[in-house]
């Protein structure tokens, strides 16, 4: 038992003794008398103050107790050595006493209750001491709010870099961290200082946490993992105390890794709260800054953290000496997606028709978590159909379910609405096929989905793109407007079904003008005020960075882009009006058509032109 446990045990021992003394005191209090004497009784009888007397003799002895009631409502007890003498005395004064047997003391209250109290207290304290000794670094959580909640796991090689697919560059940047944890002397010999902190930034689901676990597994060192929200509580000072305790335990287990997931919960920029910034979260951040800067040059402790909002972190925590290295974990490219799909399909029996390369090509923009969810949904579909293997069709259904929403085939739709939806989706599909930078078409459907859409047209990106061109963004706007244009051409009327398309097109056009400088009239100036984050107190009264005149010019330019795209898209659809009719008729017949079925319409159209 260590010194701290010994102190706690002494405190518990004092509590037990106090409970025992309290029990004994209650018992003696019940049996104590008021020291009422025979002389006082005689005086009270002479003064006519006594109204009634009850005598309770002891069994087999002349002794007993005499209970005297007075005119003022009081009562007293006289313990007599001979109750017969008291009985005769009372009768002389004209009071007929009542003689009753003295009540026997409760055997349970007298003997068992004190023993049970002591036993229960002993068991309770034993459980507390045992849980304290077995809980390791977390301490007695019931009694200590300031103890760290980090989970300690020993790096045993179960998860290594081989289990992380699609992140080649990210893994290569972490290899020197692993080498330092394995052989720190190699670096200290030449005076090298290993980074104290590594910040993993990237979109949710890209594999930041998995990378940190892989580093700990490869280095075979203790791994402390905690979430940023676990530091902050309603009690003032608890977060700072937990930070101190966490780093204290890390120093005992060095070399080791501390991993803080979602660090933005505790490391947000200071001075952004209303009414001052000295709150519990900022105290916790200050303590974290002190602990990271207080490390020795080579203590062997590396802090890894993950966030998808690096833009809101406090600048002090990003400086060299704290988080020296920042690694961006980006969504995987087509090759990385194929590797990830192979990893997640190891324990899933696949049919011969499953083509993971094609799946990787159709899932541009998917993260590792998205791909794992895609295969899981496909496996669920196979299980629901009582099959022991996953087919390509299952993955296609899962792709639609994940990307668009569950199809609601049972929903009753009128023939008029079906026809409008068919032409609407055909308009989108034609532009996807004709425009060179946005297609080709993967699936066209007029089956309603769980997201409220009456149908959908899903493209098939054939390559990953690092950046967007002006032509590509203009084509995206044209595709978004294709459904509304088809409705206008065929029905000479419009519906509300294109509301989300119009919103998407307008947002894209505004980004072209205000953020990317793609307007000849406005020029290469950034007028975008949307930082995706409003810090209360700092940006609450933030004004626009441009004048009302410029805002009006921006609106004119956005409308000009939309009008230009609308006109070009309408010309293309009018040119392929026969395909528009054929596609709508096929959709009304089959409800869903594939890429081959849709592209065959253009083949027939070109043959008819010849």
NORDA-V910090 format. One record per pair of residues at least 4 apart in sequence whose C-alpha atoms are under 6 Angstrom apart, sorted by the first residue. I is the first residue (numbers start at 1). GAP is how many residues later the second one is. D is the distance in Angstrom with one decimal. If there is no record, write none. Layout:
BEGIN
i gap d
I GAP D
I GAP D
END
This chain:
BEGIN
i gap d
1 4 5.9
25 4 5.9
36 42 5.2
44 5 5.3
45 5 5.8
49 21 5.6
49 22 5.6
50 19 5.9
50 20 4.5
51 18 5.7
51 19 5.4
51 20 5.9
52 17 5.2
53 14 5.7
53 15 4.7
53 44 4.9
54 12 5.8
54 13 5.0
54 43 5.6
54 44 4.7
54 45 5.9
55 11 4.6
55 43 6.0
55 44 4.7
56 8 5.6
56 9 5.3
56 43 5.9
56 44 4.9
56 45 5.1
56 46 4.7
57 6 5.9
57 7 4.0
58 5 5.7
58 6 4.9
62 20 4.9
63 17 5.7
63 18 4.4
63 19 5.0
63 20 5.9
64 15 6.0
64 16 5.7
65 13 5.7
65 14 4.5
66 11 5.5
66 12 4.9
67 9 5.8
67 10 4.6
68 7 5.4
68 8 5.3
69 6 4.4
70 4 5.3
70 5 5.9
90 5 5.7
91 4 5.1
91 5 5.7
107 4 5.9
108 4 4.8
109 4 5.2
131 4 5.9
132 7 5.5
132 8 4.9
135 4 5.6
138 9 5.9
138 10 5.7
138 11 5.9
140 4 5.7
146 92 5.0
146 95 5.0
146 96 5.1
147 95 5.1
148 94 4.4
148 97 5.6
148 98 5.3
150 74 5.8
150 75 5.3
150 76 4.7
151 73 5.5
151 74 5.3
152 71 5.6
152 72 4.6
153 69 5.8
153 70 5.2
154 68 4.3
154 69 5.9
155 61 5.3
155 62 4.5
155 65 4.2
155 66 4.8
155 67 5.4
156 61 5.7
156 64 5.4
157 60 4.2
157 61 5.7
159 55 5.2
159 58 5.4
160 54 4.2
160 57 5.2
160 58 5.2
161 53 5.2
165 174 5.6
165 175 5.2
166 166 5.7
166 170 3.6
166 173 5.9
178 41 5.2
179 4 5.9
180 4 4.6
181 38 6.0
182 37 5.7
185 4 5.9
187 5 5.1
188 4 5.5
195 129 5.4
196 106 5.1
196 126 5.9
197 105 5.6
197 106 4.6
197 107 5.7
197 125 5.5
197 126 4.0
197 127 5.6
198 106 4.8
198 125 5.4
198 127 4.9
198 128 5.8
199 105 5.8
199 106 5.0
199 107 5.9
199 127 4.7
200 105 6.0
200 106 4.7
200 127 5.0
200 128 6.0
201 105 5.8
201 106 5.1
201 107 5.4
201 127 4.9
201 128 5.9
202 106 5.0
202 126 5.6
202 127 4.8
202 128 5.8
203 105 5.3
205 162 5.8
205 163 5.9
205 164 4.7
206 125 5.8
206 161 5.2
206 162 5.4
216 4 5.8
216 5 5.8
221 35 5.3
222 34 4.9
223 34 5.0
224 34 4.7
224 35 6.0
225 34 4.7
226 34 5.1
227 33 5.4
227 34 4.6
228 32 6.0
228 33 6.0
228 34 5.5
228 35 4.8
228 37 5.2
228 38 5.5
229 36 5.6
231 8 4.5
232 7 4.8
236 44 5.7
239 45 5.0
240 44 4.4
240 47 5.5
250 4 6.0
254 46 5.5
254 47 5.9
255 45 4.2
255 46 5.4
256 45 5.2
257 44 5.9
257 45 5.0
257 46 5.9
258 45 4.7
258 46 6.0
259 44 6.0
259 45 4.7
259 46 5.4
260 45 4.6
261 44 5.6
261 45 5.0
262 44 5.5
262 45 4.9
263 4 5.9
263 44 5.9
264 4 5.4
266 15 5.9
267 18 5.6
267 46 5.6
268 44 5.7
268 45 4.5
268 46 5.3
269 43 6.0
269 44 5.2
269 45 3.8
271 6 4.8
272 263 5.8
272 265 5.8
272 266 5.7
273 4 5.3
273 263 5.9
273 264 5.7
274 263 4.9
290 4 5.9
292 30 5.7
317 5 6.0
318 5 5.2
320 4 4.5
331 36 5.1
332 4 5.0
332 5 5.7
334 26 5.6
334 27 6.0
337 23 5.4
338 19 5.9
338 22 5.2
341 4 6.0
349 40 4.9
350 39 5.3
350 40 4.8
351 38 6.0
351 39 5.7
351 40 5.1
353 39 6.0
354 37 5.9
354 38 4.6
362 98 5.6
366 4 5.5
374 24 5.9
377 21 5.5
378 16 4.8
378 17 4.9
378 20 5.3
379 11 5.9
382 5 5.3
382 8 5.6
383 4 5.6
395 4 6.0
398 4 5.9
399 4 5.9
400 4 5.2
401 4 4.3
401 5 4.7
405 44 5.4
405 45 4.9
405 46 5.8
406 43 5.4
406 44 5.1
407 41 5.8
407 42 4.4
408 40 5.4
408 41 5.5
422 162 4.8
422 165 6.0
423 161 5.2
424 59 4.1
424 62 5.7
425 58 6.0
426 154 5.8
426 157 5.9
427 55 4.8
427 56 4.9
427 59 5.3
428 51 5.5
428 54 4.8
428 55 5.5
431 4 5.7
431 48 5.6
432 6 5.7
432 7 4.7
432 8 5.8
433 6 5.6
433 7 5.3
437 35 5.8
439 20 5.5
440 19 5.6
440 20 5.4
441 18 4.3
441 19 5.7
441 154 5.7
442 16 5.4
442 17 4.9
442 18 5.1
442 153 5.0
443 14 5.9
443 15 5.2
443 151 4.9
443 152 5.9
444 13 4.5
444 148 5.7
444 149 5.4
445 10 5.4
445 11 5.4
445 146 5.7
445 147 4.2
446 9 4.1
446 145 5.4
447 8 5.2
448 5 5.6
448 6 4.3
448 7 5.1
449 4 5.5
477 28 4.8
478 87 5.2
478 91 5.4
480 21 5.0
484 14 5.8
487 4 5.6
487 7 5.8
488 4 4.7
488 5 5.2
488 6 5.7
509 49 5.5
510 4 6.0
510 48 5.7
511 4 5.1
512 4 5.1
512 6 5.3
513 4 5.4
513 5 5.5
513 6 5.4
514 12 5.3
514 13 4.6
514 14 5.0
515 11 5.0
515 13 5.3
517 7 4.2
517 8 5.6
519 4 5.7
534 5 5.8
535 4 5.4
536 4 5.4
562 4 6.0
565 4 6.0
573 4 5.8
579 4 5.9
587 4 4.6
587 5 5.9
END
